[in-house]
Amino acid sequence: MRIGIVCYPTFGGSGVLATELGKALADQGHEVHFITYKQPARLLDSFHERIFYHEVNVSNYPLFDYPPYESALAGRLVDVVQNEKLDLLHLHYAIPHAAAAFMAKQILKEKGISIPYITTLHGTDITLVGKDETFKPLVAFSIEQSDAITTVSEDLKRETIQFFGIQKAIDVIHNFVDLKRFRKHNKEHFRKAIATENEKIVIHTSNFRKVKRVEDVIHIFNKIHSQIPAKLLLIGDGPERHNVELLCRNLGILEHVRFLGKQDALEEILTIGDLFLLPSETESFGLSALEAMACMVPVISTNAGGLPEVNIHGKTGYMADVGDVESMGQYGIDLLSNPVLHQQMRENALMQAKTFDIKYILPKYTALYERVLLENGKSDCFKNCAR
């Protein structure tokens, strides 16, 4: 198959999932075309002969205060579908990708070209942005017009149906993890460089938006650190970075916190972790938690959204209500002060992560592609592998 993937090229979960899916599809022999405004972060460190990148160029005209990205994307989709003879499009994140794909589909239809598209909903495109009354009608229409819809968790499926009243069937295909990459590595030298006094290492990774409640991470760590020598590694960057750093200063723990910024080799940091914190206000799935678990790091998270589908309370870590930093801090103390329990949860975390191995999830996507193509009379597309 020749597959076009449209995503945000950032370090966020939707961009990571889309990029890793594309790489896995290319490994299977499919031809994958990424169409976005910048090369996806996880494509920067690799080359694959069956992966192609098409940049969306947005012109800046004095007439526009905000460049019309949606129109530029629709035009680029038309161009790539025509010239690369794509079989289908897979859109990650509803806004503005699904609407742009609908426009492109109508334009191509006038040219006698049929291009089905699949929309994968990842979370904040539904739970936050999509609920804005400005976007709601467009989001609902674009989703309904998709040839197939997927969500990354059962919880997100329920919320999408409840809020938008979607009538079309929605397939739940969970996020996945590449266990060949995310696994326990021997990085003892790295650990000693961070934890010079053999402190416990606590990790959090996110885009530092308010919804991630990174200040809660600091309060949880502060409680843990008050009883157990520990270091906190913060991976990522975003609008809350300054406030978080200021909070660390005010609590007097800045010397025990390391801001590492955005990192490509995330697995090398996770592998030295003893505990992963994810106190988000909402998570459609919790991909960062899953990647930590694959590296045998127990997780303390909220019980919001799809997190209970990933983190099993009392088995792979612990969960608490949003904002309950006292409970999450105490869970961290209990876990890190009990070596037997900690080791058991490490092993449980890995076993849970294995159920989300990419080798189990990828066939669900390819089966969906084949179903959509069959429904659109394009069964001959299955032969278009490894040209």
C-alpha positions in Angstrom: 0.0 0.0 0.0 1.0 3.6 -0.5 -0.1 5.4 2.7 -0.1 9.1 3.4 0.3 10.1 7.1 -0.7 13.5 8.4 0.4 14.4 11.9 1.9 17.1 14.1 5.7 16.7 13.9 6.3 17.3 17.6 7.3 15.3 20.6 3.7 14.9 21.7 2.0 11.5 21.8 0.1 11.9 18.6 3.2 12.8 16.6 5.2 10.0 18.2 2.5 7.4 17.5 2.1 8.5 13.9 5.8 8.5 13.2 6.5 5.1 14.8 3.5 3.6 13.0 4.8 4.9 9.7 8.2 3.4 10.4 6.7 0.1 11.2 4.6 0.1 8.1 7.7 0.9 6.0 9.5 -2.1 7.6 6.6 -4.3 6.4 7.1 -3.2 2.8 4.5 -0.4 2.5 5.4 3.0 1.0 4.8 5.8 3.6 4.5 9.5 2.9 4.5 11.9 5.8 2.8 15.2 5.0 3.3 18.0 7.5 4.9 21.4 8.1 8.1 20.1 9.5 9.9 16.7 9.5 8.6 14.7 12.5 11.0 14.5 15.4 11.4 10.8 15.4 12.3 10.7 11.7 15.3 13.0 12.2 17.6 10.2 13.4 16.9 7.6 10.7 16.6 7.0 7.0 14.3 4.5 5.3 14.1 3.9 1.6 10.3 3.5 1.8 9.6 6.7 3.9 9.1 10.0 2.1 8.5 13.5 3.6 6.5 16.2 1.9 6.6 19.7 3.6 3.5 21.9 3.7 4.6 25.4 2.9 2.4 28.2 4.2 2.8 31.5 2.4 2.7 34.7 4.5 0.5 37.4 2.9 0.0 40.8 4.4 -3.8 40.1 4.2 -3.6 37.3 6.8 -2.9 37.9 10.4 -2.7 34.1 10.7 -1.5 32.0 7.7 -4.2 29.6 6.5 -2.5 26.3 7.3 -5.6 24.2 6.7 -5.9 25.4 3.1 -2.2 24.9 2.5 -2.5 21.4 3.9 -5.5 20.5 1.7 -3.7 21.7 -1.4 -0.6 19.8 -0.5 -2.6 16.6 0.1 -4.2 17.0 -3.4 -0.7 17.3 -4.9 0.9 14.4 -3.1 -2.1 12.0 -3.6 -2.1 12.8 -7.3 1.7 12.6 -7.9 2.5 9.8 -5.6 -0.6 7.8 -6.4 -1.5 7.3 -2.7 -4.0 4.6 -1.8 -5.3 6.2 1.5 -4.6 8.9 4.0 -4.3 8.4 7.8 -4.8 11.5 9.8 -3.6 11.9 13.4 -5.5 14.5 15.4 -8.8 15.9 14.1 -7.9 19.6 14.0 -7.2 20.7 11.3 -6.2 17.5 9.6 -9.6 15.8 9.1 -11.1 19.0 7.7 -8.2 19.5 5.3 -8.5 15.8 4.2 -12.3 16.3 3.5 -11.5 19.3 1.3 -8.8 17.4 -0.5 -11.0 14.4 -1.1 -13.7 16.6 -2.7 -11.2 18.3 -5.0 -9.7 14.9 -6.0 -13.2 13.5 -6.6 -13.7 16.2 -9.3 -10.5 14.9 -10.9 -11.7 11.3 -10.9 -9.5 10.3 -8.0 -10.8 8.4 -5.0 -8.9 8.8 -1.8 -10.3 7.3 1.5 -9.1 8.7 4.8 -8.9 7.4 8.3 -9.0 9.7 11.3 -7.3 8.7 14.6 -8.4 10.8 17.6 -5.7 11.2 20.2 -7.2 13.1 23.1 -6.9 16.9 23.4 -8.3 17.3 19.9 -11.6 16.0 21.4 -11.4 16.7 25.2 -10.1 20.3 25.0 -9.8 21.9 21.5 -12.8 20.0 20.1 -15.1 21.2 22.8 -14.6 24.8 21.9 -17.9 25.9 20.4 -15.9 27.5 17.6 -14.5 24.2 16.4 -17.2 21.8 17.5 -19.4 21.7 14.3 -16.3 21.4 12.1 -14.8 18.6 14.3 -18.0 16.6 14.4 -18.5 16.9 10.6 -15.0 16.0 9.7 -15.0 13.0 12.0 -18.3 11.7 10.5 -17.0 12.2 7.0 -14.0 9.9 7.7 -14.0 6.5 6.0 -13.0 5.1 9.4 -12.4 6.5 12.9 -10.1 5.2 15.6 -9.4 6.3 19.1 -6.4 5.3 21.3 -8.5 4.2 24.3 -12.0 3.1 25.2 -12.4 6.2 27.4 -11.7 8.5 24.5 -14.2 6.6 22.4 -16.9 7.0 25.1 -16.1 10.7 25.3 -16.2 11.3 21.6 -19.6 9.6 21.2 -21.0 11.3 24.3 -19.9 14.9 23.4 -20.2 14.9 19.6 -23.0 12.3 19.1 -20.9 10.5 16.5 -23.0 7.8 14.8 -20.3 6.2 12.7 -18.5 3.2 14.2 -15.3 3.9 16.1 -12.5 1.3 16.4 -10.4 1.4 19.5 -6.7 0.7 18.6 -4.5 1.4 21.6 -1.2 3.1 21.4 1.8 0.8 21.2 5.4 0.6 22.2 8.5 -0.6 20.4 10.0 -3.0 22.9 13.2 -3.3 20.8 13.8 0.3 21.5 12.2 0.9 24.9 13.7 -1.8 27.2 15.9 -2.0 30.2 19.5 -1.0 29.2 22.7 -1.2 31.2 23.4 2.5 31.8 24.9 2.3 35.3 27.6 4.9 34.4 24.8 7.3 33.4 22.9 6.6 36.6 26.0 7.2 38.7 26.6 10.6 37.0 23.0 11.7 37.9 22.6 10.1 41.3 26.1 10.5 42.7 25.0 9.5 46.2 22.9 6.5 45.0 19.7 8.5 45.2 16.4 7.2 43.7 15.7 8.6 40.3 12.2 10.0 39.6 11.2 10.9 36.0 8.5 13.0 34.3 8.2 13.7 30.6 5.7 15.9 28.9 5.1 19.1 26.8 4.8 21.2 30.0 1.3 22.4 29.3 -1.1 23.1 32.2 -3.1 19.9 31.4 0.0 17.9 32.4 0.0 19.5 35.9 3.8 19.6 36.1 3.6 21.7 39.3 2.0 18.6 40.9 5.0 16.6 39.8 7.1 19.0 41.9 4.9 18.7 44.9 4.8 14.9 44.7 8.6 14.8 44.4 9.0 17.2 47.3 7.1 14.8 49.5 9.1 11.8 48.4 12.4 13.7 48.7 11.5 14.7 52.3 11.8 11.0 53.3 13.9 9.4 50.6 17.1 10.8 48.9 16.0 11.3 45.3 16.7 13.2 42.1 14.0 14.4 39.7 14.6 14.4 35.9 12.2 16.5 33.9 12.2 15.8 30.2 10.5 18.1 27.7 9.7 21.8 27.5 6.8 24.1 27.2 4.8 27.1 28.6 4.9 25.9 32.2 8.7 25.5 32.4 9.4 28.9 34.1 6.7 28.4 36.7 8.0 24.9 37.5 11.5 26.2 37.9 10.3 29.0 40.2 8.4 26.5 42.3 11.5 24.3 42.7 13.4 27.4 44.0 10.6 28.3 46.4 10.5 24.8 47.8 14.3 24.7 48.1 14.8 21.6 46.0 16.1 23.0 42.7 19.5 21.4 43.3 17.8 18.0 43.3 15.9 18.6 40.0 17.4 18.4 36.5 15.7 20.0 33.5 16.8 18.0 30.5 14.7 19.6 27.8 13.6 17.7 24.8 15.4 14.4 24.3 15.5 12.0 21.3 17.1 9.1 23.1 14.3 9.0 25.7 14.8 5.3 26.4 18.3 5.8 27.7 17.0 8.1 30.4 14.0 6.0 31.3 16.2 3.0 31.8 17.8 4.5 34.9 14.5 5.5 36.4 13.1 4.1 39.6 9.7 5.8 39.4 7.7 7.7 36.7 5.2 10.4 37.5 2.2 11.4 35.4 -0.3 13.4 37.4 -2.1 14.8 34.3 -5.6 16.4 34.4 -6.5 14.2 31.4 -4.7 11.6 29.3 -6.4 9.9 26.4 -4.0 7.0 26.9 -0.7 7.8 28.5 2.0 6.8 26.0 4.8 8.3 28.1 3.8 6.0 31.0 3.7 3.0 28.7 7.3 3.8 27.4 8.5 4.0 31.0 6.8 0.7 31.9 8.6 -1.0 29.0 11.8 0.2 30.6 10.7 -1.5 33.9 9.8 1.8 35.6 6.6 1.7 37.8 4.2 4.6 37.3 2.3 6.8 39.7 -0.5 8.6 37.8 -3.9 10.0 38.1 -6.9 7.9 37.2 -8.0 10.2 34.5 -9.0 9.3 30.9 -7.4 6.2 29.5 -4.7 5.9 32.1 -6.5 3.0 33.9 -6.2 1.1 30.7 -2.4 1.3 30.9 -1.4 1.6 34.6 -2.9 -1.0 36.8 -3.4 0.2 40.4 -1.4 -1.8 42.9 0.3 -3.9 40.2 2.3 -1.7 37.8 2.2 1.4 40.1 -0.5 3.5 41.7 -3.3 5.9 40.7 -5.0 8.7 42.6 -7.5 11.4 41.8 -6.4 14.5 39.9 -4.7 16.9 42.3 -4.3 14.4 45.1 -0.5 15.0 45.4 -0.5 13.8 49.1 -1.7 10.3 48.1 0.7 10.2 45.1 3.6 11.3 47.2 2.9 8.7 49.8 2.5 6.0 47.2 6.0 7.0 45.9 7.5 6.8 49.4 5.8 3.4 50.1 7.1 2.0 46.8 10.7 3.3 46.9 11.2 2.3 50.5 10.2 -1.3 49.8 12.8 -3.1 47.6 10.8 -6.3 47.2 7.6 -4.5 46.2 9.6 -2.2 43.9 11.2 -5.1 42.1 7.8 -6.8 41.7 6.2 -3.7 40.2 9.2 -3.3 37.9 8.5 -6.8 36.5 4.7 -6.2 36.4 5.2 -3.0 34.5 7.2 -4.8 31.8 4.6 -7.6 31.5 1.9 -5.0 31.1 3.9 -3.1 28.5 4.3 -6.3 26.5 0.6 -6.5 25.9 1.0 -3.2 23.9 3.9 -4.4 21.8 3.8 -3.0 18.4 3.7 -6.5 16.9 0.2 -6.9 18.3 -1.1 -3.4 17.5 0.3 -3.0 13.9 -1.9 -5.8 12.4 -5.0 -4.0 13.7 -4.1 -0.9 11.7 -3.2 -2.8 8.5 -6.5 -4.8 8.8 -8.3 -1.5 9.1 -6.5 -0.1 6.0 -7.5 -3.2 4.0 -11.1 -3.0 5.2 -11.4 0.6 4.2 -9.8 0.0 0.8 -12.1 -2.9 0.1 -15.1 -0.8 1.0 -13.9 1.8 -1.5 -13.3 -0.8 -4.3 -9.5 -0.6 -4.1 -8.6 -4.2 -3.3 -5.7 -4.1 -5.9 -3.9 -1.7 -3.5 -2.8 -4.6 -1.3 -0.3 -5.5 -4.1 1.4 -2.1 -3.9 4.1 -3.0 -1.4 7.9 -2.5 -1.8 7.8 -1.1 -5.4 
